[in-house]
Amino acid sequence: MKVRLLTSATIEDFVLNHANGKKHFDKWLEGIKTTDWLEPVDITHWFNANLLGSNRVVFDIGGNGRNAFRMICTYDFGRKFVQLYVNWIGTHEEYNRLTNEVKMTVWAY
């Protein structure tokens, strides 16, 4: 199923303050337009992603290091589309400081 990103403006706003991640997020946004997911495990085969449980996934954007970012999203497999909603975006370091409970409940956007 095609993915419908419900909060692309959230990503674009984040990149305005984190210009070093622009090329990584642009690549991610371009890729989301052509991906097909049939079940949650398919998400992990697309870029670097880990399922967190409770319909949440964390995307590793830009790898590790100075230009590394993490994005927590909620997904919902509907009948025609997979709805994807951005819950949180931050640097790799900021993500590492989140507790497991926060990763599962954060709704920053």
C-alpha positions in Angstrom: 0.0 0.0 0.0 1.1 3.5 -0.7 2.0 5.7 2.3 0.2 8.9 3.0 2.3 11.2 5.2 0.0 13.4 7.1 2.6 15.8 8.6 5.2 16.7 6.0 5.1 20.3 7.1 6.4 19.2 10.5 9.5 17.8 8.8 9.9 20.9 6.6 9.7 23.1 9.7 12.2 21.0 11.6 14.7 21.2 8.7 14.5 25.0 8.7 16.3 24.9 12.1 18.5 21.9 11.3 19.9 22.7 7.8 22.6 20.0 8.2 19.8 17.4 7.9 18.1 18.9 4.8 19.6 16.4 2.3 18.8 13.5 4.5 15.2 14.5 5.1 14.7 15.4 1.4 15.9 11.9 0.5 13.4 10.4 3.1 10.5 12.6 1.8 11.2 11.6 -1.8 11.4 7.9 -0.9 8.1 7.9 1.0 6.3 8.9 -2.2 7.2 5.6 -3.9 7.3 3.1 -1.1 4.8 0.3 -0.7 4.1 -1.4 2.7 1.9 -4.4 3.1 2.5 -5.0 6.8 4.5 -3.3 9.6 7.6 -5.3 9.1 7.9 -3.8 5.6 8.7 -0.5 7.2 11.9 -1.9 8.6 13.1 -2.8 5.1 12.7 0.8 4.0 15.6 3.0 5.0 16.7 2.3 8.5 13.7 1.9 10.8 12.8 0.0 14.0 9.3 -0.9 15.1 8.7 0.3 18.7 5.4 -1.4 19.2 1.9 0.1 19.5 1.9 1.2 15.9 5.0 3.3 16.4 8.3 3.3 14.4 11.5 5.2 14.7 13.3 6.2 11.5 17.1 6.6 11.5 17.7 9.5 9.2 21.2 10.4 8.2 23.0 7.5 10.0 25.1 8.2 13.1 27.2 11.2 14.0 26.8 14.9 13.6 24.2 14.8 10.9 22.1 12.0 12.4 18.4 12.4 13.3 15.6 10.2 14.6 11.9 10.5 13.8 9.2 8.7 15.8 6.0 8.2 13.8 2.7 6.5 14.3 1.4 4.3 11.5 -2.1 3.0 10.6 -2.6 0.4 7.9 -5.9 1.3 6.3 -7.8 -0.4 3.5 -6.1 1.7 0.7 -3.3 3.6 2.4 -0.9 3.5 5.2 -1.3 6.7 7.2 1.9 8.0 8.7 2.0 10.7 11.4 5.1 12.4 12.8 5.1 12.4 16.6 8.6 13.5 17.3 11.8 14.6 15.5 15.2 15.2 17.0 18.9 14.6 16.9 20.3 11.2 17.6 21.6 12.4 20.9 18.2 13.8 21.9 16.6 10.5 20.9 19.0 8.6 23.1 17.9 10.7 26.1 14.3 9.7 25.7 13.0 7.0 28.0 11.2 4.0 26.5 7.9 5.3 28.0 8.4 8.7 26.3 9.2 7.0 23.0 5.8 5.3 23.2 3.8 8.3 24.2 5.4 11.4 22.8 3.1 13.6 20.7 5.3 16.7 20.1 3.5 17.7 16.9 
